[in-house]
Structures are given as C-alpha cells and as structure tokens.
C-alpha cells in the first residue's frame, strides 16, 4: 500500500529524506525501520520510528498522496547502504515487498549511499 518514490541524502549533514506514496488507504499507523549496513550487509546502526516523527501518521495518508519523510542518520564509518521498510507495532510483522526494482531482503528495500 506504500511505495518508496525516491530519496535525497546530504552526507555532510547526515540528512536523509524519503519520499513515500500511499497507493491505498493504510488502516494503522506503521513504524519505519532504517538499518545502516556495511559492504557485507553487517548492521552498523538502526533506527525505528514512525515516519514524519509521527507528525503525519500513515493512517492519515490518502491514496496517491506523496509524503516527504526527513531523518537524520549517524555518520558511521563503513556505512554503504540502507535497508528500510515498514512494520506493524501491533503484530511486529513487516509489510511485505510485493514489487521492487531495488534489491530487497527481509521485507526491506536497500539503497546505496553516495
């Protein structure tokens, strides 16, 4: 029900902005996970939080709407990519990836850091 349209990353500031599009109504407020990984896929750091710092929960997103979701990442030596996705706080289950042109694993898509 949610598509990652793209992202902007400012390495010097550690600022990551994710751009999401709601494809259909989302019934619950989902949590976002962001994992910083090294070249081999080892977890270096992680953050879990509602998108938009809960200022605009996923249950409010209208179909077709595009939401900018800013985050600050720690500057971790060796970080080369991110794995990110959504999960339900109620069940702990991650939203399944149904279609992606990006590499994905463990129900999260992966993007390379510049």
C-alpha positions, 0 to 999 in steps of 0.5 A: 500500500506504500511505495518508496518514490525516491530519496535525497541524502546530504552526507555532510549533514547526515540528512536523509529524506524519503519520499513515500506514496500511499497507493491505498488507504493504510488502516494503522499507523506503521513504524519505519525501520532504517538499518545502516549496513556495511559492504557485507550487509553487517548492521552498523546502526538502526533506527525505528520510528514512525515516519514524519516523527509521527507528525503525519501518521500513515493512517492519515495518508490518502491514496496517491498522496506523496509524503516527504519523510526527513531523518537524520542518520549517524555518520558511521564509518563503513556505512554503504547502504540502507535497508528500510521498510515498514512494520506493524507495532501491533503484530511486529510483522513487516509489510511485505515487498510485493514489487521492487526494482531495488534489491530487497531482503527481509521485507526491506528495500536497500539503497546505496549511499553516495 
